[in-house]
């Protein structure tokens, strides 16, 4: 076996999604070098359809650090959201309640902005690598090894490693189970998600509760829309032609007086629901960020925002640890990040349980959910609580 070509840097990052790229960007602004690797090609990541709601602080992070102002030019600012239930449509005004908004801006576009910014800065970001492994993660010079796109063996030696490699994280699995604790929850339903070529059906998102199950009416552009409806986790995508999909969506929202504008379905998939939290988010010289450390149900639109919040904190902590040459500083990352992680888990669980029909639910459960929703939209205090969670809590 050939001797790998060796590179030395301060921080090695596994995963070139938004979390990994944003961390590399924030570190570079502090004069800290990094190398980022990902087994996926750039085009593969760009083709992945993901959520698209950004909290105000996420937008500020993109704009204030110079990643891009495209989110402001091309993103769609939402001042609130709709809840449809009990035969009626209700609007919650985030601006009026909290003075904050959210932006509809697909995660794919966040990735493109970050990838372009890192490329323009001449950063060492390597897509499409293979055989990625991490080594000596408890030592003072951990490393990651991989095969580059040209087939050559590479090694990156660094002071700290970061696993930002998604929910199936290889880095997380390198941590001995006795040194971490994972809190998991599986949900007994999934989302059937579609992209369709159609005009917008509403100016903002509609969270729809019905006796047939949950539906979410979202947007993507003026001509392409994103919609979901609650389904069985093992639902067969091929059993749903366009006419059946539209019939189900129209029936669910029609119970609350909403009518959708239809068009050809251009993508469809079943998205399973699960929650997972790893504690602590550090082991030795390696730290976890984003989906590698936690996943949330998509109902509360927290996944991408939580990943960006992670790396904002992590960049500060890594800078402090490198400046002081003190590994103990790394413990502050888990302490600060996990508070927001669990608040996000609670918010996502609350939204999910309030809006979805459980498999064994009866008429009592449905009426109780409607009463809870009426309490939320009918109380300024309750609406404010929801608006604060949805638009994002202050950074700490």
C-alpha beads as a LAMMPS data file, in Angstrom:
LAMMPS data file: protein, C-alpha beads

396 atoms
395 bonds

1 atom types
1 bond types

-500.0 500.0 xlo xhi
-500.0 500.0 ylo yhi
-500.0 500.0 zlo zhi

Masses

1 110.0

Atoms # bond

1 1 1 0.000 0.000 0.000
2 1 1 1.401 3.410 -0.971
3 1 1 2.305 5.992 1.649
4 1 1 -0.443 8.628 1.793
5 1 1 0.286 12.213 0.875
6 1 1 0.074 14.163 4.151
7 1 1 -1.462 17.592 4.747
8 1 1 -1.361 19.467 8.052
9 1 1 -4.087 21.835 9.169
10 1 1 -5.662 23.046 12.399
11 1 1 -9.151 21.563 11.991
12 1 1 -10.177 18.569 9.891
13 1 1 -13.873 18.479 8.980
14 1 1 -15.735 15.410 7.752
15 1 1 -18.855 16.477 5.869
16 1 1 -19.190 19.293 3.319
17 1 1 -22.850 20.057 3.803
18 1 1 -23.989 23.416 5.201
19 1 1 -22.675 22.652 8.718
20 1 1 -19.180 21.644 7.601
21 1 1 -18.824 24.442 5.057
22 1 1 -20.141 27.121 7.401
23 1 1 -17.729 25.974 10.111
24 1 1 -14.823 26.137 7.656
25 1 1 -15.941 29.628 6.642
26 1 1 -16.261 30.884 10.240
27 1 1 -12.873 29.423 11.173
28 1 1 -11.210 31.074 8.179
29 1 1 -12.573 34.442 9.317
30 1 1 -10.640 33.834 12.556
31 1 1 -7.452 32.885 10.707
32 1 1 -7.874 29.167 11.460
33 1 1 -7.070 26.683 8.672
34 1 1 -9.212 23.665 7.853
35 1 1 -9.649 20.852 5.355
36 1 1 -13.144 19.616 4.519
37 1 1 -13.897 16.240 2.900
38 1 1 -17.134 14.596 1.745
39 1 1 -17.821 11.294 -0.004
40 1 1 -20.587 12.940 -2.038
41 1 1 -19.903 14.967 -5.159
42 1 1 -20.897 18.616 -5.174
43 1 1 -23.583 17.960 -7.781
44 1 1 -25.011 15.117 -5.681
45 1 1 -25.427 17.420 -2.679
46 1 1 -26.973 20.113 -4.881
47 1 1 -29.574 17.638 -6.165
48 1 1 -30.686 16.615 -2.655
49 1 1 -34.101 18.091 -1.871
50 1 1 -34.194 19.414 1.686
51 1 1 -36.171 21.786 3.883
52 1 1 -36.146 25.496 3.282
53 1 1 -37.153 27.600 6.303
54 1 1 -34.410 29.773 7.821
55 1 1 -34.657 31.547 11.155
56 1 1 -33.730 35.224 11.286
57 1 1 -30.401 34.448 13.011
58 1 1 -29.532 31.913 10.299
59 1 1 -30.126 34.567 7.661
60 1 1 -27.966 37.031 9.605
61 1 1 -25.204 34.436 9.848
62 1 1 -25.198 34.032 6.068
63 1 1 -25.294 37.743 5.314
64 1 1 -23.181 39.235 8.109
65 1 1 -20.286 36.821 7.520
66 1 1 -20.234 37.506 3.792
67 1 1 -21.419 34.128 2.535
68 1 1 -24.063 35.690 0.325
69 1 1 -26.848 38.245 0.278
70 1 1 -28.757 36.125 -2.252
71 1 1 -31.012 34.904 0.546
72 1 1 -32.302 38.480 0.866
73 1 1 -32.664 38.990 -2.888
74 1 1 -34.119 35.612 -3.839
75 1 1 -35.457 34.253 -0.551
76 1 1 -39.087 34.779 0.420
77 1 1 -39.543 36.532 3.767
78 1 1 -42.476 35.108 5.724
79 1 1 -43.949 37.288 8.451
80 1 1 -46.043 34.426 9.831
81 1 1 -47.694 31.106 9.066
82 1 1 -51.152 29.556 8.767
83 1 1 -52.784 26.835 10.861
84 1 1 -55.775 25.073 9.293
85 1 1 -57.999 23.009 11.595
86 1 1 -61.595 22.586 12.691
87 1 1 -62.889 23.777 9.323
88 1 1 -61.074 27.137 9.516
89 1 1 -57.823 28.849 8.523
90 1 1 -55.933 30.917 11.124
91 1 1 -52.889 33.161 10.702
92 1 1 -50.131 33.610 13.291
93 1 1 -48.245 36.864 12.724
94 1 1 -44.625 36.399 13.822
95 1 1 -43.736 40.025 13.190
96 1 1 -46.575 41.314 15.333
97 1 1 -45.834 38.864 18.147
98 1 1 -42.023 38.813 18.214
99 1 1 -40.759 41.320 15.660
100 1 1 -39.044 38.471 13.781
101 1 1 -39.561 36.698 10.468
102 1 1 -38.402 33.509 8.792
103 1 1 -37.179 33.101 5.207
104 1 1 -38.188 30.472 2.695
105 1 1 -34.833 29.615 1.116
106 1 1 -34.068 25.994 0.171
107 1 1 -31.181 24.244 1.906
108 1 1 -29.773 23.481 -1.533
109 1 1 -29.316 27.219 -2.103
110 1 1 -27.639 27.618 1.296
111 1 1 -25.209 24.887 0.262
112 1 1 -24.541 26.532 -3.118
113 1 1 -23.848 29.874 -1.437
114 1 1 -21.427 28.286 1.021
115 1 1 -19.693 26.113 -1.590
116 1 1 -19.217 29.136 -3.852
117 1 1 -17.868 31.224 -0.977
118 1 1 -15.385 28.526 0.047
119 1 1 -14.264 28.034 -3.550
120 1 1 -13.792 31.784 -4.031
121 1 1 -11.670 31.869 -0.866
122 1 1 -9.440 29.056 -2.157
123 1 1 -10.443 26.764 0.705
124 1 1 -9.392 23.113 0.759
125 1 1 -12.775 21.395 0.264
126 1 1 -12.718 17.966 -1.361
127 1 1 -15.908 16.452 -2.712
128 1 1 -16.304 12.908 -4.016
129 1 1 -13.588 11.304 -1.889
130 1 1 -13.856 7.708 -0.669
131 1 1 -12.737 5.411 2.153
132 1 1 -12.828 8.179 4.766
133 1 1 -11.608 7.139 8.221
134 1 1 -10.612 9.024 11.370
135 1 1 -7.696 8.125 13.645
136 1 1 -6.208 8.989 17.048
137 1 1 -9.319 10.931 18.043
138 1 1 -8.284 11.049 21.703
139 1 1 -4.760 12.281 20.976
140 1 1 -3.215 15.673 20.315
141 1 1 -2.829 15.050 16.583
142 1 1 -5.893 13.242 15.243
143 1 1 -6.133 12.629 11.527
144 1 1 -8.494 11.699 8.760
145 1 1 -7.548 9.494 5.834
146 1 1 -9.263 9.102 2.500
147 1 1 -8.805 8.281 -1.154
148 1 1 -8.967 11.376 -3.323
149 1 1 -10.860 11.609 -6.600
150 1 1 -7.640 10.854 -8.526
151 1 1 -7.216 7.580 -6.617
152 1 1 -4.345 8.800 -4.447
153 1 1 -4.160 8.060 -0.709
154 1 1 -4.380 11.165 1.484
155 1 1 -3.965 11.926 5.172
156 1 1 -4.911 15.154 6.935
157 1 1 -3.275 15.687 10.314
158 1 1 -4.870 18.294 12.506
159 1 1 -5.275 19.562 16.046
160 1 1 -9.032 18.936 16.189
161 1 1 -11.504 16.897 14.180
162 1 1 -15.164 17.714 13.532
163 1 1 -17.772 15.209 12.421
164 1 1 -20.409 17.078 10.425
165 1 1 -21.200 14.037 8.323
166 1 1 -24.945 13.682 8.758
167 1 1 -27.362 11.439 10.589
168 1 1 -25.517 8.256 9.528
169 1 1 -22.268 9.770 10.797
170 1 1 -19.158 7.636 10.489
171 1 1 -17.467 9.891 13.039
172 1 1 -20.171 9.304 15.660
173 1 1 -19.798 5.546 15.268
174 1 1 -16.088 5.833 16.070
175 1 1 -16.917 6.945 19.613
176 1 1 -17.101 3.998 22.070
177 1 1 -20.683 3.589 23.266
178 1 1 -19.630 3.739 26.908
179 1 1 -18.441 7.316 26.406
180 1 1 -21.633 8.773 24.956
181 1 1 -25.336 8.492 25.529
182 1 1 -27.871 8.596 22.723
183 1 1 -31.477 9.582 23.288
184 1 1 -33.700 8.278 20.496
185 1 1 -37.339 8.419 19.533
186 1 1 -38.991 6.803 16.510
187 1 1 -42.310 8.202 15.302
188 1 1 -45.079 5.913 13.967
189 1 1 -45.636 7.984 10.818
190 1 1 -43.760 9.638 7.977
191 1 1 -44.259 12.409 5.434
192 1 1 -45.050 11.774 1.794
193 1 1 -43.297 14.734 0.192
194 1 1 -43.739 16.067 -3.326
195 1 1 -42.331 18.776 -5.547
196 1 1 -44.808 19.969 -8.148
197 1 1 -44.917 22.457 -10.987
198 1 1 -47.724 24.754 -9.906
199 1 1 -48.362 28.332 -8.733
200 1 1 -48.367 29.061 -5.010
201 1 1 -51.500 28.008 -3.144
202 1 1 -50.826 30.410 -0.259
203 1 1 -48.384 33.249 0.483
204 1 1 -46.995 31.424 3.565
205 1 1 -46.885 27.866 4.897
206 1 1 -50.105 26.113 5.907
207 1 1 -49.938 23.563 8.737
208 1 1 -53.094 21.503 8.240
209 1 1 -54.708 19.254 10.869
210 1 1 -57.509 16.882 9.851
211 1 1 -59.109 13.592 10.762
212 1 1 -57.298 12.061 7.765
213 1 1 -53.921 13.188 9.102
214 1 1 -51.524 16.090 8.818
215 1 1 -50.600 18.014 5.647
216 1 1 -48.097 20.820 5.089
217 1 1 -48.441 23.204 2.172
218 1 1 -45.123 24.885 1.533
219 1 1 -43.576 26.762 -1.374
220 1 1 -40.306 26.662 -3.259
221 1 1 -40.534 29.251 -6.060
222 1 1 -43.298 31.038 -7.950
223 1 1 -43.666 27.972 -10.187
224 1 1 -42.456 25.019 -8.074
225 1 1 -44.075 24.052 -4.754
226 1 1 -43.273 21.658 -1.912
227 1 1 -46.086 19.781 -0.136
228 1 1 -46.343 16.911 2.323
229 1 1 -48.977 14.678 3.858
230 1 1 -48.743 12.274 6.769
231 1 1 -48.395 8.624 5.750
232 1 1 -47.232 5.218 6.965
233 1 1 -43.417 4.923 7.221
234 1 1 -43.534 1.934 4.846
235 1 1 -45.742 3.644 2.255
236 1 1 -44.944 2.609 -1.348
237 1 1 -44.149 5.735 -3.367
238 1 1 -44.989 3.977 -6.638
239 1 1 -48.529 3.330 -5.408
240 1 1 -49.239 7.058 -5.583
241 1 1 -49.813 8.449 -9.074
242 1 1 -50.417 12.176 -9.428
243 1 1 -54.203 11.987 -9.334
244 1 1 -54.185 10.005 -6.088
245 1 1 -51.698 12.411 -4.488
246 1 1 -53.773 15.462 -5.386
247 1 1 -56.995 13.809 -4.272
248 1 1 -55.508 13.088 -0.842
249 1 1 -54.006 16.558 -0.413
250 1 1 -57.144 18.334 -1.600
251 1 1 -59.316 16.259 0.725
252 1 1 -57.185 16.973 3.789
253 1 1 -56.933 20.723 3.312
254 1 1 -60.440 20.978 1.886
255 1 1 -61.833 19.957 5.261
256 1 1 -60.542 23.327 6.471
257 1 1 -61.701 25.396 3.521
258 1 1 -58.407 25.431 1.586
259 1 1 -58.090 24.652 -2.131
260 1 1 -54.745 23.851 -3.718
261 1 1 -53.497 24.842 -7.146
262 1 1 -52.366 21.667 -8.885
263 1 1 -49.678 20.741 -11.395
264 1 1 -47.392 17.883 -12.481
265 1 1 -45.549 16.095 -9.649
266 1 1 -41.827 16.160 -10.470
267 1 1 -40.450 14.471 -7.343
268 1 1 -41.892 12.329 -4.553
269 1 1 -40.429 10.512 -1.569
270 1 1 -41.307 9.170 1.889
271 1 1 -39.473 10.911 4.739
272 1 1 -39.255 8.970 7.999
273 1 1 -39.474 10.708 11.376
274 1 1 -37.009 10.277 14.209
275 1 1 -35.367 12.227 16.997
276 1 1 -31.843 11.582 18.213
277 1 1 -29.503 13.449 20.556
278 1 1 -25.911 12.523 21.394
279 1 1 -24.442 13.641 24.706
280 1 1 -21.801 14.929 25.002
281 1 1 -21.068 16.320 21.530
282 1 1 -17.342 15.893 22.143
283 1 1 -15.061 12.882 22.540
284 1 1 -11.360 13.570 22.970
285 1 1 -10.195 15.782 20.128
286 1 1 -13.301 15.165 18.020
287 1 1 -16.557 17.130 18.102
288 1 1 -19.892 16.452 16.415
289 1 1 -22.111 19.034 14.728
290 1 1 -25.448 19.107 12.951
291 1 1 -27.238 15.866 12.131
292 1 1 -24.205 13.865 13.286
293 1 1 -25.075 14.986 16.822
294 1 1 -28.856 15.320 16.649
295 1 1 -31.879 14.967 14.399
296 1 1 -35.362 16.432 14.846
297 1 1 -38.711 15.873 13.127
298 1 1 -39.168 18.358 10.277
299 1 1 -42.432 19.779 11.671
300 1 1 -40.726 22.645 13.484
301 1 1 -38.239 23.488 10.679
302 1 1 -35.294 23.199 13.067
303 1 1 -32.788 20.835 11.408
304 1 1 -30.708 23.204 9.268
305 1 1 -31.092 26.088 11.713
306 1 1 -29.831 23.912 14.548
307 1 1 -26.799 22.838 12.497
308 1 1 -25.902 26.459 11.760
309 1 1 -26.346 27.365 15.428
310 1 1 -24.014 24.482 16.370
311 1 1 -21.134 25.634 14.196
312 1 1 -21.509 29.263 15.257
313 1 1 -20.842 28.108 18.823
314 1 1 -18.222 25.573 17.749
315 1 1 -16.183 28.153 15.837
316 1 1 -15.941 30.274 18.996
317 1 1 -14.958 27.295 21.137
318 1 1 -12.334 25.989 18.701
319 1 1 -10.822 29.463 18.410
320 1 1 -10.587 29.697 22.200
321 1 1 -9.126 26.196 22.554
322 1 1 -6.473 26.834 19.892
323 1 1 -5.573 30.225 21.340
324 1 1 -5.206 28.857 24.864
325 1 1 -3.864 25.457 23.786
326 1 1 -6.371 24.003 26.254
327 1 1 -8.526 21.000 25.356
328 1 1 -10.737 21.486 28.410
329 1 1 -12.282 24.504 26.673
330 1 1 -13.938 22.063 24.246
331 1 1 -16.407 20.986 26.943
332 1 1 -18.081 24.377 26.655
333 1 1 -19.350 23.402 23.212
334 1 1 -21.686 20.682 24.494
335 1 1 -22.753 22.829 27.419
336 1 1 -23.816 25.684 25.156
337 1 1 -25.116 23.761 22.161
338 1 1 -27.214 21.152 23.971
339 1 1 -29.446 23.744 25.618
340 1 1 -30.663 24.852 22.192
341 1 1 -30.764 21.261 20.918
342 1 1 -33.190 20.164 23.634
343 1 1 -35.328 23.279 23.287
344 1 1 -35.560 22.485 19.584
345 1 1 -36.421 18.854 20.341
346 1 1 -39.216 19.989 22.631
347 1 1 -40.578 22.477 20.092
348 1 1 -40.450 19.944 17.248
349 1 1 -42.087 17.242 19.364
350 1 1 -44.820 19.652 20.471
351 1 1 -45.595 20.737 16.920
352 1 1 -45.528 17.137 15.713
353 1 1 -47.776 15.713 18.430
354 1 1 -50.246 18.612 18.153
355 1 1 -50.730 18.279 14.394
356 1 1 -50.388 14.588 13.467
357 1 1 -52.899 11.801 13.903
358 1 1 -51.418 8.902 15.858
359 1 1 -52.208 5.392 14.551
360 1 1 -54.346 4.478 17.591
361 1 1 -56.002 7.867 18.068
362 1 1 -59.771 8.123 18.404
363 1 1 -62.318 10.922 18.160
364 1 1 -61.429 12.093 21.661
365 1 1 -57.789 12.576 20.656
366 1 1 -58.737 14.492 17.524
367 1 1 -61.080 16.815 19.406
368 1 1 -58.419 17.365 22.078
369 1 1 -55.902 18.354 19.376
370 1 1 -58.366 20.838 17.888
371 1 1 -58.894 22.324 21.350
372 1 1 -55.135 22.668 21.790
373 1 1 -54.802 24.378 18.426
374 1 1 -57.650 26.744 19.314
375 1 1 -55.826 27.587 22.532
376 1 1 -52.666 28.382 20.573
377 1 1 -54.286 30.667 17.989
378 1 1 -56.737 32.187 20.486
379 1 1 -54.202 33.281 23.090
380 1 1 -51.600 35.983 22.534
381 1 1 -49.342 34.310 25.095
382 1 1 -49.638 30.890 23.406
383 1 1 -49.214 32.332 19.914
384 1 1 -46.136 34.225 21.096
385 1 1 -44.657 31.036 22.540
386 1 1 -45.081 29.327 19.176
387 1 1 -43.741 32.335 17.257
388 1 1 -40.645 32.548 19.484
389 1 1 -39.872 28.883 18.936
390 1 1 -40.496 28.998 15.209
391 1 1 -38.462 32.125 14.481
392 1 1 -35.670 31.008 16.826
393 1 1 -34.499 31.846 20.313
394 1 1 -31.709 34.378 20.974
395 1 1 -28.185 33.076 20.482
396 1 1 -26.285 32.279 23.659

Bonds

1 1 1 2
2 1 2 3
3 1 3 4
4 1 4 5
5 1 5 6
6 1 6 7
7 1 7 8
8 1 8 9
9 1 9 10
10 1 10 11
11 1 11 12
12 1 12 13
13 1 13 14
14 1 14 15
15 1 15 16
16 1 16 17
17 1 17 18
18 1 18 19
19 1 19 20
20 1 20 21
21 1 21 22
22 1 22 23
23 1 23 24
24 1 24 25
25 1 25 26
26 1 26 27
27 1 27 28
28 1 28 29
29 1 29 30
30 1 30 31
31 1 31 32
32 1 32 33
33 1 33 34
34 1 34 35
35 1 35 36
36 1 36 37
37 1 37 38
38 1 38 39
39 1 39 40
40 1 40 41
41 1 41 42
42 1 42 43
43 1 43 44
44 1 44 45
45 1 45 46
46 1 46 47
47 1 47 48
48 1 48 49
49 1 49 50
50 1 50 51
51 1 51 52
52 1 52 53
53 1 53 54
54 1 54 55
55 1 55 56
56 1 56 57
57 1 57 58
58 1 58 59
59 1 59 60
60 1 60 61
61 1 61 62
62 1 62 63
63 1 63 64
64 1 64 65
65 1 65 66
66 1 66 67
67 1 67 68
68 1 68 69
69 1 69 70
70 1 70 71
71 1 71 72
72 1 72 73
73 1 73 74
74 1 74 75
75 1 75 76
76 1 76 77
77 1 77 78
78 1 78 79
79 1 79 80
80 1 80 81
81 1 81 82
82 1 82 83
83 1 83 84
84 1 84 85
85 1 85 86
86 1 86 87
87 1 87 88
88 1 88 89
89 1 89 90
90 1 90 91
91 1 91 92
92 1 92 93
93 1 93 94
94 1 94 95
95 1 95 96
96 1 96 97
97 1 97 98
98 1 98 99
99 1 99 100
100 1 100 101
101 1 101 102
102 1 102 103
103 1 103 104
104 1 104 105
105 1 105 106
106 1 106 107
107 1 107 108
108 1 108 109
109 1 109 110
110 1 110 111
111 1 111 112
112 1 112 113
113 1 113 114
114 1 114 115
115 1 115 116
116 1 116 117
117 1 117 118
118 1 118 119
119 1 119 120
120 1 120 121
121 1 121 122
122 1 122 123
123 1 123 124
124 1 124 125
125 1 125 126
126 1 126 127
127 1 127 128
128 1 128 129
129 1 129 130
130 1 130 131
131 1 131 132
132 1 132 133
133 1 133 134
134 1 134 135
135 1 135 136
136 1 136 137
137 1 137 138
138 1 138 139
139 1 139 140
140 1 140 141
141 1 141 142
142 1 142 143
143 1 143 144
144 1 144 145
145 1 145 146
146 1 146 147
147 1 147 148
148 1 148 149
149 1 149 150
150 1 150 151
151 1 151 152
152 1 152 153
153 1 153 154
154 1 154 155
155 1 155 156
156 1 156 157
157 1 157 158
158 1 158 159
159 1 159 160
160 1 160 161
161 1 161 162
162 1 162 163
163 1 163 164
164 1 164 165
165 1 165 166
166 1 166 167
167 1 167 168
168 1 168 169
169 1 169 170
170 1 170 171
171 1 171 172
172 1 172 173
173 1 173 174
174 1 174 175
175 1 175 176
176 1 176 177
177 1 177 178
178 1 178 179
179 1 179 180
180 1 180 181
181 1 181 182
182 1 182 183
183 1 183 184
184 1 184 185
185 1 185 186
186 1 186 187
187 1 187 188
188 1 188 189
189 1 189 190
190 1 190 191
191 1 191 192
192 1 192 193
193 1 193 194
194 1 194 195
195 1 195 196
196 1 196 197
197 1 197 198
198 1 198 199
199 1 199 200
200 1 200 201
201 1 201 202
202 1 202 203
203 1 203 204
204 1 204 205
205 1 205 206
206 1 206 207
207 1 207 208
208 1 208 209
209 1 209 210
210 1 210 211
211 1 211 212
212 1 212 213
213 1 213 214
214 1 214 215
215 1 215 216
216 1 216 217
217 1 217 218
218 1 218 219
219 1 219 220
220 1 220 221
221 1 221 222
222 1 222 223
223 1 223 224
224 1 224 225
225 1 225 226
226 1 226 227
227 1 227 228
228 1 228 229
229 1 229 230
230 1 230 231
231 1 231 232
232 1 232 233
233 1 233 234
234 1 234 235
235 1 235 236
236 1 236 237
237 1 237 238
238 1 238 239
239 1 239 240
240 1 240 241
241 1 241 242
242 1 242 243
243 1 243 244
244 1 244 245
245 1 245 246
246 1 246 247
247 1 247 248
248 1 248 249
249 1 249 250
250 1 250 251
251 1 251 252
252 1 252 253
253 1 253 254
254 1 254 255
255 1 255 256
256 1 256 257
257 1 257 258
258 1 258 259
259 1 259 260
260 1 260 261
261 1 261 262
262 1 262 263
263 1 263 264
264 1 264 265
265 1 265 266
266 1 266 267
267 1 267 268
268 1 268 269
269 1 269 270
270 1 270 271
271 1 271 272
272 1 272 273
273 1 273 274
274 1 274 275
275 1 275 276
276 1 276 277
277 1 277 278
278 1 278 279
279 1 279 280
280 1 280 281
281 1 281 282
282 1 282 283
283 1 283 284
284 1 284 285
285 1 285 286
286 1 286 287
287 1 287 288
288 1 288 289
289 1 289 290
290 1 290 291
291 1 291 292
292 1 292 293
293 1 293 294
294 1 294 295
295 1 295 296
296 1 296 297
297 1 297 298
298 1 298 299
299 1 299 300
300 1 300 301
301 1 301 302
302 1 302 303
303 1 303 304
304 1 304 305
305 1 305 306
306 1 306 307
307 1 307 308
308 1 308 309
309 1 309 310
310 1 310 311
311 1 311 312
312 1 312 313
313 1 313 314
314 1 314 315
315 1 315 316
316 1 316 317
317 1 317 318
318 1 318 319
319 1 319 320
320 1 320 321
321 1 321 322
322 1 322 323
323 1 323 324
324 1 324 325
325 1 325 326
326 1 326 327
327 1 327 328
328 1 328 329
329 1 329 330
330 1 330 331
331 1 331 332
332 1 332 333
333 1 333 334
334 1 334 335
335 1 335 336
336 1 336 337
337 1 337 338
338 1 338 339
339 1 339 340
340 1 340 341
341 1 341 342
342 1 342 343
343 1 343 344
344 1 344 345
345 1 345 346
346 1 346 347
347 1 347 348
348 1 348 349
349 1 349 350
350 1 350 351
351 1 351 352
352 1 352 353
353 1 353 354
354 1 354 355
355 1 355 356
356 1 356 357
357 1 357 358
358 1 358 359
359 1 359 360
360 1 360 361
361 1 361 362
362 1 362 363
363 1 363 364
364 1 364 365
365 1 365 366
366 1 366 367
367 1 367 368
368 1 368 369
369 1 369 370
370 1 370 371
371 1 371 372
372 1 372 373
373 1 373 374
374 1 374 375
375 1 375 376
376 1 376 377
377 1 377 378
378 1 378 379
379 1 379 380
380 1 380 381
381 1 381 382
382 1 382 383
383 1 383 384
384 1 384 385
385 1 385 386
386 1 386 387
387 1 387 388
388 1 388 389
389 1 389 390
390 1 390 391
391 1 391 392
392 1 392 393
393 1 393 394
394 1 394 395
395 1 395 396
